[in-house]
Amino acid sequence: MKLFLLALAIITHSVVYTQTNISLMHNGVNRDFVYYTPSSWTPTESLPVLFVLHGLTQTGSGLMDITGFNDIAEANNFIVCYPDGINGAWNADMNVTASQADDIGFLEELAVYMQNNLNTNPAKQYLTGFSNGGFMSYKMLCESSQCYAAVATISSTMSDLVYQNCNPQNNTDILHIHGTLDGIVSYFGSPTTGISVETLMETWSAYYNCDLSPNITPMPNPSFLDMSHPEKHTYTNCNNTSLEHIKITGGGHQWPGILTIWGGLGTINMDFYAPQVIWDFLDGKSCDQTSGLSDNSNNAQKTLIKIVDLIGRETEKKYNTPLIFVYSNGTREKVIILK
């Protein structure tokens, strides 16, 4: 499919785009996403990429503003991407339907876009998601042929439909974070949200042939005022796969370590900073085989052919003016270079 792109770029120098807003046309619908490249990145460098999926009613840019993944990407040299679901929702086959969009197709196409246009490493692409975004992450693992080396989810589980039809194509390392007092996605399962965390972990443990019972170790509990505490459940002897669960006794439907009501409902555990713990888990994981979804004809390094203004007249690079960059691979970007 030919990609029709709209981009609003904040460019720090000729090759570093840093934070970029783009629309990708998928199935006749403009799908929005934001990505961040570390300041040292150059197009010849193939970096890992992390896709961060928001919760219901949220947006990718809103999640970017609170999680601090951009700072972590800058410090650890990876690219982070924040896509939007349609009308603030992902089609994760939730027990209570929120969306009918082809989100698997969109996220697969987005991964190919990142490979073709930012030279991301297809063997080192990762997913993390909160709530509805976590449900979508598990649906991707169950139903997509795209390989994600590792996934970390918060306050989510699998819907009954995804659970019943799950057929994973790859061994993906998994970290699941969940509070026992989550009032939106019950830790213990419910007819509205799907299976319990116990069933979720047993399911992945069975897929990966792990030992049935995990090793349980307390985590530091420096914040006594939040009335909650975490412990780590580590599954052992899995088939070349890491499977972990951080159980937060007393924790709510929130991002641990982030003091904001934007995340959800209930107690925010402050004993650890979830985005950093997530990246520490994901970092270095790699797929044995890449997806093969990329169109090889588009894999060549794109080059800028010309710059035109909004009515199609060829022009030169200008600051603080809407421009259209036309590339050799047929893609176009609407760009504003801020000075």
C-alpha positions as CSV (number, residue, x, y, z in Angstrom):
1,M,0.0,0.0,0.0
2,K,1.3,3.4,-0.9
3,L,1.7,5.5,2.3
4,F,0.3,9.0,2.4
5,L,2.0,10.9,5.1
6,L,1.5,14.1,7.0
7,A,4.3,15.1,9.3
8,L,4.8,17.9,11.8
9,A,8.5,17.7,12.7
10,I,10.6,19.4,15.2
11,I,14.1,19.1,13.7
12,T,17.2,20.0,15.7
13,H,19.6,19.6,12.7
14,S,19.6,18.3,9.2
15,V,19.2,14.6,10.1
16,V,17.7,14.5,13.7
17,Y,14.0,14.8,13.8
18,T,13.6,14.2,17.6
19,Q,9.8,14.4,18.1
20,T,7.6,13.9,15.0
21,N,3.8,13.8,14.6
22,I,2.6,11.8,11.5
23,S,-0.6,10.4,10.0
24,L,-0.4,7.1,8.1
25,M,-3.3,6.2,5.8
26,H,-4.5,2.7,6.6
27,N,-7.6,1.1,5.1
28,G,-8.8,4.6,4.1
29,V,-8.4,6.1,7.6
30,N,-5.7,8.5,8.8
31,R,-4.0,6.9,11.7
32,D,-1.9,9.2,13.9
33,F,1.3,8.5,15.8
34,V,4.2,10.4,17.4
35,Y,7.8,9.1,17.5
36,Y,10.9,10.3,19.2
37,T,14.5,9.7,18.0
38,P,17.4,10.3,20.4
39,S,19.6,13.3,19.5
40,S,22.6,11.2,18.5
41,W,20.6,9.1,16.0
42,T,21.5,9.1,12.3
43,P,19.6,7.3,9.5
44,T,22.4,4.8,9.0
45,E,22.0,3.5,12.5
46,S,19.5,0.7,13.1
47,L,18.1,1.2,16.6
48,P,15.5,-0.8,18.7
49,V,12.0,0.6,18.6
50,L,9.4,0.6,21.4
51,F,5.7,1.0,20.6
52,V,3.7,2.4,23.6
53,L,-0.1,1.8,23.5
54,H,-2.4,4.0,25.4
55,G,-5.4,3.1,27.5
56,L,-9.1,3.7,26.7
57,T,-10.0,7.3,26.0
58,Q,-6.3,8.3,26.0
59,T,-3.9,9.3,23.2
60,G,-0.3,8.4,22.3
61,S,0.9,12.0,22.8
62,G,-0.9,12.2,26.2
63,L,0.9,9.0,27.3
64,M,4.2,10.4,26.0
65,D,3.7,13.5,28.2
66,I,3.5,11.5,31.5
67,T,5.6,8.4,31.1
68,G,9.0,9.9,30.4
69,F,9.9,7.2,27.8
70,N,11.5,10.0,25.7
71,D,14.1,10.6,28.4
72,I,14.7,6.9,28.7
73,A,15.1,6.6,24.9
74,E,17.5,9.5,24.9
75,A,19.6,7.9,27.6
76,N,19.5,4.4,26.2
77,N,19.6,5.1,22.4
78,F,16.4,3.7,21.1
79,I,13.3,5.0,19.2
80,V,10.0,5.2,20.9
81,C,6.6,5.5,19.0
82,Y,3.2,6.4,20.4
83,P,0.3,5.5,18.1
84,D,-3.3,6.4,18.5
85,G,-6.3,4.1,18.5
86,I,-9.4,5.2,16.8
87,N,-11.5,7.5,19.0
88,G,-9.2,6.6,21.9
89,A,-9.7,2.9,21.7
90,W,-7.9,-0.2,20.5
91,N,-9.7,-3.2,18.9
92,A,-8.5,-5.8,21.3
93,D,-11.8,-7.9,21.2
94,M,-12.7,-6.6,24.6
95,N,-15.6,-8.2,26.3
96,V,-17.2,-4.8,26.2
97,T,-16.6,-3.7,22.6
98,A,-14.8,-0.4,22.1
99,S,-13.6,-0.5,18.5
100,Q,-13.9,-2.5,15.3
101,A,-10.8,-1.0,13.6
102,D,-8.1,-3.2,12.0
103,D,-5.6,-2.4,14.6
104,I,-3.5,-5.5,14.0
105,G,-3.0,-4.4,10.4
106,F,-2.3,-0.8,11.4
107,L,0.4,-1.8,14.0
108,E,2.0,-4.2,11.6
109,E,2.1,-1.5,8.9
110,L,3.4,1.0,11.4
111,A,6.3,-1.4,12.3
112,V,7.1,-1.7,8.5
113,Y,7.0,2.1,8.2
114,M,9.5,2.5,11.1
115,Q,11.8,-0.1,9.5
116,N,11.6,1.5,6.0
117,N,11.8,5.2,7.1
118,L,13.8,5.2,10.3
119,N,15.8,2.0,9.7
120,T,14.6,0.5,13.0
121,N,15.8,-3.0,13.9
122,P,13.0,-5.5,13.1
123,A,14.6,-8.0,15.5
124,K,14.5,-5.5,18.4
125,Q,11.0,-4.1,18.4
126,Y,9.0,-4.0,21.6
127,L,5.5,-3.4,22.8
128,T,4.2,-1.9,26.1
129,G,0.7,-1.0,26.8
130,F,-1.5,0.3,29.6
131,S,-5.1,-1.0,30.2
132,N,-6.8,-1.2,26.7
133,G,-3.2,-0.9,25.2
134,G,-2.1,-3.9,27.2
135,F,-5.0,-5.9,26.0
136,M,-4.0,-4.9,22.4
137,S,-0.4,-5.9,23.1
138,Y,-1.6,-9.4,24.1
139,K,-3.8,-9.6,21.0
140,M,-0.8,-8.8,18.9
141,L,1.2,-11.6,20.5
142,C,-1.7,-14.1,20.0
143,E,-2.7,-13.2,16.4
144,S,0.0,-11.3,14.6
145,S,2.8,-12.9,12.6
146,Q,5.0,-9.8,13.4
147,C,7.7,-10.6,15.9
148,Y,8.0,-8.5,19.0
149,A,11.1,-9.5,21.0
150,A,9.5,-8.5,24.3
151,V,6.3,-7.0,25.7
152,A,5.5,-5.3,29.0
153,T,1.9,-4.6,30.1
154,I,0.3,-2.7,32.9
155,S,-3.3,-3.1,34.3
156,S,-4.5,-5.3,31.6
157,T,-5.2,-9.0,30.7
158,M,-6.7,-10.9,27.8
159,S,-10.3,-10.7,26.8
160,D,-12.2,-14.0,26.7
161,L,-12.2,-14.1,22.9
162,V,-8.5,-13.5,22.6
163,Y,-7.8,-16.0,25.3
164,Q,-9.9,-18.7,23.6
165,N,-8.3,-18.2,20.2
166,C,-4.7,-17.3,21.2
167,N,-2.1,-18.9,18.8
168,P,1.2,-17.2,19.3
169,Q,3.7,-17.5,16.4
170,N,6.8,-16.4,18.4
171,N,8.3,-16.8,21.8
172,T,8.1,-13.3,23.2
173,D,9.5,-12.3,26.6
174,I,6.7,-10.9,28.8
175,L,6.5,-8.7,31.9
176,H,3.0,-8.2,33.4
177,I,2.4,-5.5,36.0
178,H,-0.9,-5.4,37.9
179,G,-2.4,-4.1,41.2
180,T,-4.6,-6.4,43.2
181,L,-7.1,-3.5,43.9
182,D,-7.4,-2.5,40.2
183,G,-11.0,-1.3,40.1
184,I,-11.2,-1.2,36.2
185,V,-9.4,-4.4,35.1
186,S,-9.8,-6.8,37.9
187,Y,-6.8,-8.7,39.0
188,F,-9.1,-11.7,39.6
189,G,-10.9,-11.5,36.3
190,S,-14.5,-10.4,35.5
191,P,-17.2,-10.9,32.8
192,T,-16.5,-7.3,31.6
193,T,-12.7,-7.5,31.3
194,G,-11.7,-11.1,30.8
195,I,-9.5,-13.6,32.4
196,S,-7.7,-13.3,35.8
197,V,-4.0,-12.5,36.1
198,E,-3.4,-15.9,37.5
199,T,-5.0,-17.5,34.4
200,L,-3.1,-15.1,32.2
201,M,0.3,-16.1,33.7
202,E,-0.6,-19.8,33.7
203,T,-1.5,-19.5,30.0
204,W,1.8,-18.0,29.0
205,S,3.7,-20.4,31.3
206,A,2.0,-23.3,29.5
207,Y,2.9,-21.9,26.1
208,Y,6.5,-21.5,27.1
209,N,6.7,-24.8,29.1
210,C,7.8,-23.0,32.2
211,D,7.8,-24.5,35.7
212,L,4.3,-24.3,37.1
213,S,5.0,-22.2,40.2
214,P,7.1,-19.0,39.9
215,N,9.8,-17.9,42.3
216,I,8.4,-15.0,44.4
217,T,10.7,-12.3,45.7
218,P,9.8,-9.1,47.6
219,M,10.7,-5.9,45.9
220,P,11.9,-2.8,47.8
221,N,9.0,-0.9,49.5
222,P,10.5,2.5,50.3
223,S,7.1,4.3,50.0
224,F,5.0,3.4,53.0
225,L,2.4,6.1,52.4
226,D,1.0,4.6,49.3
227,M,-0.4,1.6,51.3
228,S,0.8,-0.9,48.7
229,H,3.8,-3.0,48.0
230,P,5.2,-5.0,45.0
231,E,6.7,-8.5,44.6
232,K,8.2,-10.1,41.6
233,H,7.1,-13.5,40.3
234,T,9.7,-15.0,38.0
235,Y,8.9,-18.2,36.0
236,T,11.8,-20.5,35.5
237,N,13.0,-23.1,33.0
238,C,10.9,-21.5,30.1
239,N,11.8,-22.3,26.5
240,N,14.5,-19.6,26.0
241,T,11.9,-17.0,27.1
242,S,11.6,-14.7,30.1
243,L,8.2,-14.6,31.8
244,E,7.7,-12.2,34.8
245,H,4.9,-10.7,36.8
246,I,5.1,-7.8,39.2
247,K,2.1,-8.1,41.6
248,I,1.3,-4.9,43.5
249,T,-0.7,-5.8,46.6
250,G,-3.0,-2.8,47.2
251,G,-2.2,-1.2,43.8
252,G,-4.8,0.4,41.6
253,H,-5.4,1.0,37.9
254,Q,-2.3,3.2,37.5
255,W,1.2,3.5,36.2
256,P,3.5,2.7,39.2
257,G,5.8,5.6,40.0
258,I,3.9,8.3,38.1
259,L,1.9,10.7,40.3
260,T,-0.9,11.6,37.9
261,I,-4.7,11.0,37.9
262,W,-4.5,10.8,34.1
263,G,-3.5,7.2,34.3
264,G,-6.6,5.7,35.8
265,L,-8.2,5.0,39.2
266,G,-7.0,4.0,42.7
267,T,-3.8,3.7,44.5
268,I,-0.6,4.7,42.7
269,N,2.3,2.5,43.9
270,M,5.4,4.7,44.3
271,D,7.9,2.0,45.1
272,F,9.3,1.8,41.6
273,Y,9.2,3.8,38.3
274,A,7.4,1.6,35.8
275,P,8.8,3.0,32.6
276,Q,12.4,2.4,33.7
277,V,11.6,-1.1,35.0
278,I,9.8,-1.8,31.7
279,W,12.8,-0.7,29.6
280,D,15.2,-2.6,31.8
281,F,13.2,-5.7,31.1
282,L,12.9,-5.1,27.3
283,D,16.5,-3.9,26.7
284,G,18.6,-6.3,24.8
285,K,15.8,-8.8,23.9
286,S,15.9,-10.0,20.3
287,C,13.7,-12.0,17.9
288,D,15.3,-15.2,16.5
289,Q,13.6,-14.4,13.2
290,T,12.4,-11.1,11.8
291,S,8.9,-10.7,10.5
292,G,9.5,-10.6,6.8
293,L,6.6,-8.2,6.4
294,S,8.6,-5.4,4.9
295,D,8.3,-4.7,1.2
296,N,11.9,-5.1,0.1
297,S,11.4,-2.6,-2.7
298,N,11.0,0.1,-0.1
299,N,14.0,-0.9,2.0
300,A,16.5,1.1,0.2
301,Q,17.7,4.3,2.0
302,K,15.2,7.1,1.0
303,T,16.7,10.3,-0.3
304,L,15.1,13.7,-0.5
305,I,14.2,14.6,-4.2
306,K,12.7,18.0,-3.7
307,I,10.9,20.4,-1.4
308,V,7.6,22.0,-2.5
309,D,5.2,24.4,-0.8
310,L,1.6,23.6,0.0
311,I,0.4,24.5,-3.5
312,G,3.1,22.4,-5.2
313,R,5.8,25.0,-6.1
314,E,9.3,23.8,-5.8
315,T,11.2,25.8,-3.1
316,E,14.1,25.6,-0.7
317,K,14.2,24.7,3.0
318,K,12.7,27.4,5.1
319,Y,12.1,27.8,8.8
320,N,8.7,28.1,10.5
321,T,6.9,27.5,7.2
322,P,4.8,24.4,6.1
323,L,6.7,22.5,3.5
324,I,6.3,19.1,1.7
325,F,9.4,16.9,1.5
326,V,9.3,14.5,-1.5
327,Y,11.4,11.4,-1.2
328,S,12.8,8.8,-3.7
329,N,10.7,6.0,-2.3
330,G,7.5,7.8,-3.1
331,T,6.7,9.0,0.4
332,R,5.9,12.6,1.3
333,E,6.2,14.4,4.6
334,K,4.5,17.7,5.5
335,V,7.2,19.4,7.7
336,I,7.6,22.5,9.7
337,I,11.2,23.2,10.7
338,L,11.1,25.2,13.9
339,K,13.8,27.7,14.7
